Structure formats: C-alpha cells, structure tokens
Amino acid sequence: MKPTPKQLRYLRTSDLDRTLARLADSSLQRCRITVLDNASTDATAEVCARWEADLERLRTVRHPKNVGASANYLHAIELATAPYTWVICDDDEYDFGRFGDVAEAICAGEFDLVSLGSAGTYRWVRGVATTTTALRRSHPGFHFVSSFVPSLIFRTDLFDSAALSQGYRAAANLFPHFPFLTACAMESRSIYVAREQVLFRNEGQNVLSPLHFLTLWVNNCRTIADRSLRRQVVFEAFGLGRPGVRWRFARHVAECIAYERLEHPDRVVRELGTIALGLTRDQLLLLAPVLPIAFSPRFILRIVRRLRGTKAGAARPFMEFQDRLRL
C-alpha cells in the first residue's frame, strides 16, 4: 500500500521536472502519480510526457481554465482512489531517501494520518505514533503545521463529501483543508510523525501581507465551534506553548497593523474587523491597546520604520513576522 501523490502546479516547468525526477528515483516511482495542471501556458504537457517511461503510472489532468489554488487542491482529493493520498507542491524540496519509515507506516495501514512534521516554528518529537488529541496536548501546533499542504498524508476516505463541501466553502480563506484538520483534531485520529525531515519548504516570495494572512487564518478559525480549540488555534500562529505567547500576539499584531497602514491603508480597518470577529474575549483585550496604530499618521510610521532599519519597499513589517510564521 502506497500513497497517491498529487502534484499541484501552475507555470513552474523547471520545478515540475525536478520533482518528477526525484519521484522517478525514489521508492514512490510505482505509485499512482497525478499532475494537476491548472491551465498552465508553459510546457507542462511536454515535461510530463518525458517522464511517462520512468513513471509508468503517471497521468496529467488539465483544467480548461485556472480554477485557483484551493479548488485545484480539492480536485486532487476528488480524483484520489488509493487508500492514502499525499498532495504535494512541485516547488518544494523533498528528500525521498528519508521516506522509509513513512512508507512503512502507510503500508501497515494502521494510521489515519502521517505527518512529515514541523520544520520550523514547532519542534515536534519525531518517529512517534500517537493521536491528534495527545499530539495537541504534548506538542501544540497541529493546525498550523498541517496547514502546509504537503506536510500531511491522510487516509483518503476520511476526506469525505462533507469535508469536500466544507473545503469549497473555505476556499476563499487560503486553507481549503482547514475544516478537515479540525475534524481530525476533534475526532482524535491516529497519527504517525515521520522520523526524519523529508519535506523542505521553498520560502519563495510572500504574496500576502502579514495582516492579510492573519485575517485569513482567523477567518478559518471562526469555523471551529469549540471555543477552547478556536482560541488555541488562533494562538498557534504565534508559537503556542512557548513562553510569552500573549505578548507575542499583541506585539506581532501591532507590527502587522503598522505595515498594513503603510502599504494597504484602504483595507486595514476592514481586516481588523474581520479578525476581531474570530477572537475570544481575552484575545480581544490583547488586541485593543494596539488598534490605534490603524489610525496613526502614516508619516510617523514611515519615520519609525526608517529608524528601525526597514527599507521603504520591504515586504515585511518592522520585525520579520512572516519568518516566524514559516514552517
């Protein structure tokens, strides 16, 4: 039993070629591999054709138009037929030489989920078999770590029609698999955490401002009915379980507001209103003292940024907040 890797891609021919080469040289070469081409205008079809001899179970599914990243991900789930599914992105790095224990866990068929683990913000103990409930207690960050799409391999039948329907409703908020993660967290699914780091995230260029990212994150958190879990998952973006999470929350949100006030002044109030709707009472109290930054004169914020040594065109707020968000 092996997972069915699904590759999501758009206009990244060299990345696709590199990833297929690594799959062809790995123990996954006999798996069903599906490339979902989101209406790319490059040489995706030619690249896939070149690898058909080495990857005999490779197929390409092309959308007639670009359906967006979230719908592309969900379509990958809909196409899955193997017992386990792994949705990967072709612009990340993979060391399939470290995949041995992951393959064994999947072949055993004993686990609902296999996590490739966290490579940054959360340092999970590796090589452990546990449940999502126990993992959340001992090593916080399940939602945040698993929000990085390639980090989770899952039993295909768990992502059922209800999860797909909820995923399509959540598609506009960046993480179509968020409701599925919440269900796995609440239902205490069995999970194995990989012994070694297999997945390496490509940092690339951040296209979202930090406050916009937090708006989307909190919007997803609003779908969590359990208030205690919702509070916990909101804090996961700030290093839940580490000392001073409340201080980091207030400090980083202040920096995000300052950046947004400078770069996107037309949307900062709207985004803060959306964030406020998803916070618990104690989180709102932490947010309240930094709200005036949204109305601060922009020339003062520019002076402060210059004094802090941040370039005028920088794509981050004063502190490197997005580096703290990376896995």
PAKEVEX-368260 format. One line per 4 residues: their letters; for each residue x, y, z of N, C-alpha, C. Coordinates in steps of 0.05 Angstrom, whole numbers. Layout:
<lokes>
a = X/Y/Z/X/Y/Z/X/Y/Z | ... .
</lokes>
This chain:
<lokes>
mkpt = 17/-24/0/0/0/0/18/25/0 | 13/43/-19/28/68/-21/10/91/-24 | 19/115/-17/2/139/-22/0/145/-51 | -20/160/-59/-22/171/-86/-13/200/-86 .
pkql = 11/206/-95/19/234/-95/4/249/-117 | -6/273/-109/-19/291/-128/-3/317/-128 | 7/324/-151/23/348/-154/6/372/-164 | 7/394/-149/-7/418/-157/13/436/-171 .
rylr = 6/448/-194/25/465/-207/12/485/-225 | 26/507/-229/19/528/-248/43/544/-256 | 51/542/-281/74/558/-292/100/553/-276 | 107/528/-272/132/522/-258/145/497/-270 .
tsdl = 151/499/-296/160/476/-311/185/464/-299 | 205/481/-292/230/470/-281/226/456/-254 | 208/467/-238/202/455/-212/189/428/-216 | 170/427/-235/156/401/-241/176/381/-250 .
drtl = 194/388/-268/214/369/-279/232/358/-256 | 240/376/-239/257/368/-217/243/349/-197 | 218/355/-191/203/338/-173/197/310/-185 | 189/310/-210/185/284/-223/210/267/-225 .
arla = 233/281/-229/258/266/-229/264/253/-202 | 258/267/-181/263/256/-154/243/233/-148 | 218/236/-157/199/214/-154/208/190/-169 | 218/194/-193/226/171/-210/250/157/-198 .
dssl = 265/170/-182/289/159/-169/284/150/-140 | 258/147/-133/251/140/-106/234/115/-105 | 227/107/-80/210/84/-76/181/90/-84 | 175/115/-91/148/122/-99/143/120/-129 .
qrcr = 163/111/-144/161/111/-173/139/93/-183 | 131/73/-168/109/55/-177/82/64/-167 | 81/86/-152/55/96/-143/40/110/-165 | 14/112/-162/-2/129/-180/5/158/-174 .
itvl = 15/172/-194/22/200/-191/6/216/-211 | -9/235/-200/-26/252/-217/-16/281/-216 | -11/293/-239/-4/321/-240/-29/337/-248 | -36/355/-231/-59/372/-237/-49/399/-248 .
dnas = -54/402/-274/-45/426/-289/-67/446/-288 | -62/468/-274/-82/488/-270/-82/508/-294 | -86/498/-318/-87/514/-342/-61/529/-347 | -38/516/-342/-13/529/-348/-10/534/-377 .
tdat = 5/555/-383/11/562/-412/39/556/-419 | 53/539/-404/81/532/-409/82/504/-420 | 105/490/-416/110/464/-428/104/441/-408 | 84/444/-392/77/424/-372/71/397/-386 .
aevc = 55/397/-407/49/372/-421/73/358/-431 | 92/373/-442/117/361/-453/134/349/-431 | 135/363/-408/151/353/-386/140/327/-376 | 114/326/-372/101/301/-363/105/278/-383 .
arwe = 103/284/-408/107/264/-429/135/252/-428 | 155/268/-421/182/258/-420/186/238/-397 | 169/240/-377/173/223/-353/154/199/-353 | 138/196/-373/119/174/-373/133/146/-374 .
adle = 156/145/-387/170/119/-388/181/111/-361 | 190/130/-346/202/124/-319/181/122/-298 | 159/136/-302/137/136/-282/112/125/-297 | 110/98/-297/90/85/-314/62/91/-305 .
rlrt = 58/100/-280/31/105/-270/25/135/-268 | 40/150/-283/37/179/-284/14/187/-302 | -2/206/-293/-22/217/-311/-25/247/-305 | -34/261/-325/-37/290/-323/-67/297/-326 .
vrhp = -77/314/-309/-104/324/-310/-103/354/-314 | -113/363/-336/-111/392/-342/-138/405/-339 | -139/427/-324/-164/443/-322/-166/461/-347 | -190/464/-358/-193/482/-381/-187/511/-375 .
knvg = -190/518/-350/-183/546/-341/-171/544/-313 | -158/565/-305/-146/566/-278/-168/568/-257 | -171/548/-241/-192/547/-221/-184/557/-194 | -159/565/-192/-149/575/-166/-136/553/-150 .
asan = -119/560/-131/-103/540/-116/-121/522/-99 | -141/534/-86/-157/519/-67/-174/498/-82 | -187/506/-104/-203/487/-119/-186/466/-132 | -162/473/-140/-143/454/-151/-136/432/-131 .
ylha = -131/441/-106/-125/422/-84/-149/403/-80 | -173/414/-78/-196/397/-73/-202/378/-96 | -196/387/-120/-199/369/-143/-180/345/-141 | -156/350/-130/-137/329/-126/-149/308/-107 .
iela = -163/317/-86/-176/298/-68/-198/282/-82 | -213/296/-98/-236/283/-112/-226/261/-131 | -202/265/-142/-191/245/-160/-177/221/-146 | -173/224/-121/-157/203/-106/-173/177/-104 .
tapy = -160/155/-109/-173/129/-107/-157/109/-90 | -132/116/-84/-115/98/-67/-123/101/-38 | -115/81/-21/-122/83/7/-111/108/21 | -88/118/13/-76/142/24/-71/162/2 .
twvi = -73/188/9/-68/209/-10/-47/229/1 | -29/238/-16/-9/258/-9/-10/279/-30 | -19/303/-23/-19/326/-42/7/342/-38 | 23/344/-59/48/358/-57/49/381/-76 .
cddd = 67/399/-71/71/422/-89/98/420/-102 | 100/425/-128/125/418/-142/147/438/-137 | 141/460/-122/163/480/-118/176/477/-90 | 168/456/-76/181/449/-50/203/428/-55 .
eydf = 219/423/-34/241/404/-36/234/379/-20 | 242/356/-31/236/330/-18/261/313/-18 | 265/300/5/287/281/7/275/253/10 | 269/240/-12/256/214/-11/274/192/0 .
grfg = 299/197/3/317/178/16/310/175/46 | 296/193/57/288/192/85/259/183/89 | 248/171/68/219/165/67/213/137/78 | 233/122/87/229/94/94/208/89/115 .
dvae = 210/103/138/191/98/159/163/108/152 | 162/128/135/136/138/126/122/117/109 | 137/105/91/127/84/74/118/60/90 | 133/53/111/126/30/128/100/36/143 .
aica = 97/61/153/73/68/167/48/67/149 | 52/75/124/29/74/105/23/45/97 | 43/30/92/39/2/84/26/-14/107 | 32/-7/132/19/-21/154/-10/-15/155 .
gefd = -18/8/146/-47/15/145/-59/20/172 | -43/25/192/-53/28/219/-60/57/227 | -51/76/211/-54/104/218/-73/118/200 | -89/137/212/-106/154/196/-90/176/181 .
lvsl = -69/185/195/-53/208/185/-24/201/188 | -8/211/170/21/210/172/31/239/168 | 44/250/189/54/277/187/84/277/181 | 92/293/162/120/297/157/133/316/177 .
gsag = 116/326/195/126/341/218/132/370/212 | 139/384/233/145/413/230/175/417/226 | 181/436/209/209/442/203/218/469/213 | 201/481/231/208/508/239/196/516/266 .
tyrw = 173/530/264/161/543/287/156/523/310 | 147/499/304/141/479/324/160/455/321 | 174/449/342/193/427/342/180/402/354 | 168/386/337/155/362/346/176/340/350 .
vrgv = 170/322/369/186/298/372/179/280/348 | 199/269/335/195/254/311/195/224/316 | 184/209/297/184/180/299/165/169/320 | 143/183/325/124/175/346/97/168/334 .
attt = 84/148/346/57/141/338/39/150/361 | 19/166/355/2/178/375/-25/184/364 | -40/201/377/-66/210/366/-65/241/364 | -83/251/348/-84/281/345/-90/294/372 .
talr = -106/282/389/-113/294/415/-88/295/432 | -73/272/434/-49/271/450/-27/290/439 | -26/291/413/-6/308/400/-11/338/406 | -36/345/406/-43/373/412/-36/381/440 .
rshp = -38/361/458/-32/366/486/-2/369/491 | 13/351/478/42/350/483/59/367/465 | 49/371/440/64/387/420/44/404/405 | 39/428/414/19/445/401/26/451/372 .
gfhf = 6/459/357/11/468/330/0/450/308 | -18/432/315/-28/413/295/-39/427/270 | -57/447/274/-69/461/252/-48/476/236 | -30/491/251/-11/508/238/9/492/221 .
vssf = 19/470/233/38/453/218/24/440/194 | 1/430/198/-13/415/177/-26/433/156 | -27/459/162/-38/477/141/-19/478/117 | 6/472/121/25/470/99/18/444/84 .
vpsl = 6/446/61/-7/424/47/10/399/46 | 35/399/37/49/374/33/58/360/59 | 53/373/82/62/362/107/45/339/117 | 22/333/105/4/313/115/-4/293/94 .
ifrt = -1/268/100/-11/245/84/-35/234/100 | -57/229/86/-81/221/101/-96/198/87 | -111/184/104/-127/163/94/-149/175/76 | -150/167/51/-167/181/31/-196/182/39 .
dlfd = -207/160/50/-236/160/56/-244/179/79 | -224/189/94/-230/209/115/-239/235/103 | -227/242/80/-234/267/67/-259/262/51 | -282/260/65/-306/251/52/-321/275/39 .
saal = -346/270/31/-361/291/17/-367/315/35 | -371/310/61/-375/332/79/-350/350/81 | -326/337/83/-301/352/84/-297/367/58 | -304/355/36/-301/369/10/-319/393/8 .
sqgy = -344/390/17/-363/412/16/-354/435/34 | -345/428/58/-334/449/76/-309/462/64 | -293/446/51/-269/456/39/-275/476/17 | -295/471/1/-302/490/-20/-312/516/-8 .
raaa = -327/514/15/-336/538/28/-313/554/40 | -292/540/48/-268/553/60/-248/562/39 | -253/556/14/-232/560/-7/-222/589/-8 | -239/608/-3/-231/636/-5/-212/644/17 .
nlfp = -210/628/38/-193/634/61/-166/620/60 | -157/612/37/-130/602/33/-126/573/40 | -140/562/60/-135/535/70/-160/518/67 | -165/506/43/-189/490/39/-190/465/56 .
hfpf = -167/457/66/-166/432/83/-170/439/113 | -174/464/120/-176/471/148/-199/457/162 | -223/456/151/-245/441/164/-238/411/168 | -223/400/149/-214/372/152/-195/369/175 .
ltac = -177/388/179/-158/387/201/-173/389/228 | -193/407/228/-209/410/253/-223/384/260 | -235/371/240/-248/345/245/-228/324/255 | -204/323/244/-184/304/253/-175/311/282 .
ames = -174/336/288/-166/344/316/-187/336/336 | -212/340/328/-234/335/347/-240/305/350 | -235/289/329/-241/261/329/-219/243/339 | -197/255/347/-174/241/358/-164/218/339 .
rsiy = -156/226/315/-146/207/295/-118/197/302 | -113/173/294/-86/162/298/-67/175/278 | -42/181/287/-24/196/271/5/186/276 | 21/185/255/49/178/258/65/203/248 .
vare = 85/211/264/102/233/256/128/222/246 | 136/230/222/160/220/208/185/223/226 | 202/203/224/227/202/240/246/224/231 | 248/229/205/267/248/194/252/269/177 .
qvlf = 266/291/172/254/312/156/255/305/127 | 232/301/115/230/293/87/224/318/69 | 210/336/81/199/359/66/213/385/74 | 221/400/54/234/426/59/219/447/44 .
rneg = 208/466/58/191/486/46/208/506/30 | 198/512/5/210/533/-11/199/559/-1 | 217/576/10/208/601/22/196/620/0 | 209/621/-23/197/637/-45/191/665/-37 .
qnvl = 172/677/-52/164/704/-47/136/704/-34 | 134/718/-12/109/720/2/91/740/-13 | 67/731/-20/49/748/-36/27/760/-18 | 26/751/7/6/762/26/20/779/46 .
splh = 7/801/52/17/817/75/12/802/100 | 27/807/122/23/792/147/-5/796/158 | -16/820/157/-43/824/169/-64/809/152 | -60/809/126/-79/795/109/-78/765/114 .
fltl = -53/755/118/-51/726/125/-66/721/151 | -62/738/171/-76/733/197/-106/735/194 | -115/753/176/-144/755/171/-155/728/161 | -141/717/142/-149/691/131/-147/669/151 .
wvnn = -126/669/167/-122/649/188/-145/650/208 | -152/674/218/-173/676/238/-200/670/225 | -203/677/200/-229/670/187/-233/640/187 | -211/625/182/-213/596/184/-219/587/212 .
crti = -207/600/231/-211/592/259/-240/597/268 | -254/616/255/-282/621/262/-300/597/256 | -290/579/239/-306/555/233/-304/534/255 | -287/537/275/-284/518/296/-305/524/318 .
adrs = -323/506/322/-345/510/341/-336/511/370 | -316/494/376/-306/492/403/-289/517/410 | -298/533/428/-285/559/434/-256/555/444 | -252/535/461/-226/530/472/-206/522/449 .
lrrq = -215/505/431/-198/497/409/-193/521/391 | -214/537/386/-211/560/368/-190/580/380 | -192/585/406/-172/602/418/-144/591/415 | -141/565/419/-115/552/417/-104/555/388 .
vvfe = -121/550/368/-112/551/341/-105/579/332 | -119/599/341/-111/627/335/-83/632/345 | -78/624/370/-51/628/382/-29/612/368 | -37/590/354/-17/574/341/1/590/322 .
afgl = -10/611/310/5/627/291/27/643/306 | 27/643/332/46/659/348/64/641/366 | 64/615/361/82/598/376/69/588/402 | 45/577/399/30/567/423/48/547/438 .
grpg = 48/549/465/63/530/481/90/541/488 | 99/562/475/124/575/482/118/598/501 | 137/605/518/132/627/538/125/653/523 | 106/668/535/101/695/525/84/696/500 .
vrwr = 66/676/495/51/676/471/32/700/469 | 21/709/493/3/732/493/18/758/485 | 43/760/496/59/784/489/66/784/459 | 73/761/449/80/759/420/55/765/403 .
farh = 32/756/412/7/762/397/3/792/394 | 4/806/417/0/835/416/22/849/400 | 46/841/405/69/854/391/68/850/361 | 63/826/353/64/820/324/40/831/309 .
vaec = 17/831/323/-6/843/310/-2/873/307 | 11/886/327/18/914/325/35/920/300 | 55/903/297/73/906/274/59/901/247 | 41/882/247/25/877/223/7/900/216 .
iaye = -5/912/237/-23/935/232/-6/959/221 | 17/963/232/34/985/223/41/981/194 | 49/957/186/56/952/158/32/956/140 | 9/946/148/-15/948/131/-24/977/129 .
rleh = -21/992/151/-28/1020/150/-11/1035/130 | 14/1027/127/33/1040/108/28/1031/79 | 25/1005/76/24/994/49/-4/990/37 | -24/985/54/-51/980/45/-71/994/64 .
pdrv = -70/1020/65/-87/1035/85/-116/1032/80 | -124/1025/55/-153/1023/49/-166/998/61 | -150/979/69/-162/954/78/-156/947/108 | -139/962/121/-131/955/148/-154/953/168 .
vrel = -172/973/167/-195/972/186/-213/949/180 | -218/943/155/-235/920/147/-223/894/157 | -197/891/154/-184/866/162/-185/863/192 | -181/885/207/-181/884/236/-209/877/246 .
gtia = -230/887/232/-257/880/240/-262/850/236 | -252/839/214/-255/810/209/-240/794/230 | -216/802/237/-200/788/257/-215/789/284 | -226/812/291/-239/815/317/-262/795/320 .
lglt = -276/789/298/-299/772/299/-292/743/307 | -266/736/302/-258/708/308/-243/704/334 | -239/726/349/-223/724/373/-240/719/398 | -228/706/418/-241/703/444/-238/728/460 .
rdql = -251/730/483/-251/755/498/-223/763/507 | -208/744/516/-181/752/525/-163/760/502 | -167/749/479/-152/757/455/-160/785/446 | -186/792/449/-195/819/442/-182/839/461 .
llla = -179/832/486/-167/850/505/-138/855/498 | -125/835/487/-97/839/478/-95/856/453 | -116/854/436/-116/869/411/-122/898/416 | -140/904/435/-150/932/439/-128/953/441 .
pvlp = -106/949/457/-86/970/460/-71/978/434 | -70/959/415/-55/965/390/-72/975/367 | -99/975/371/-116/984/350/-111/1013/340 | -104/1031/359/-99/1059/349/-78/1061/327 .
iafs = -60/1042/325/-40/1043/304/-53/1044/276 | -77/1032/273/-91/1032/248/-98/1060/239 | -98/1079/258/-106/1107/252/-83/1126/255 | -59/1116/259/-36/1133/263/-28/1147/237 .
prfi = -18/1172/239/-8/1185/215/13/1169/201 | 11/1166/175/29/1148/161/58/1159/161 | 61/1185/162/88/1196/161/104/1189/186 | 89/1186/209/102/1178/234/111/1149/232 .
lriv = 95/1132/220/102/1104/217/126/1101/198 | 127/1118/177/150/1117/159/176/1124/174 | 174/1144/191/198/1152/206/207/1130/224 | 188/1117/238/194/1095/256/207/1072/240 .
rrlr = 195/1066/217/206/1044/201/235/1050/192 | 240/1075/185/266/1083/176/286/1081/199 | 277/1089/223/294/1087/247/300/1058/254 | 280/1040/248/284/1011/255/300/997/233 .
gtka = 308/1012/212/325/1000/192/311/983/171 | 285/986/168/270/971/148/268/988/123 | 275/976/100/273/990/75/244/998/68 | 242/1020/54/215/1030/48/198/1010/33 .
gaar = 211/995/16/195/976/-1/195/948/10 | 203/944/35/205/917/46/177/904/46 | 178/877/42/153/862/41/146/850/68 | 157/861/90/151/852/116/148/875/135 .
pfme = 134/872/158/133/893/177/159/897/192 | 159/913/213/184/920/226/200/896/235 | 187/878/249/200/853/257/194/832/235 | 212/813/232/208/793/210/186/774/218 .
fqdr = 161/784/218/139/768/228/134/743/211 | 136/746/185/129/723/169/150/700/172 | 175/707/179/194/686/184/185/669/207 | 171/681/226/161/666/249/137/649/242 .
lrl = 124/656/220/101/641/211/109/616/194 | 133/617/184/142/595/166/146/569/181 | 141/547/167/145/521/180/173/511/173 .
</lokes>
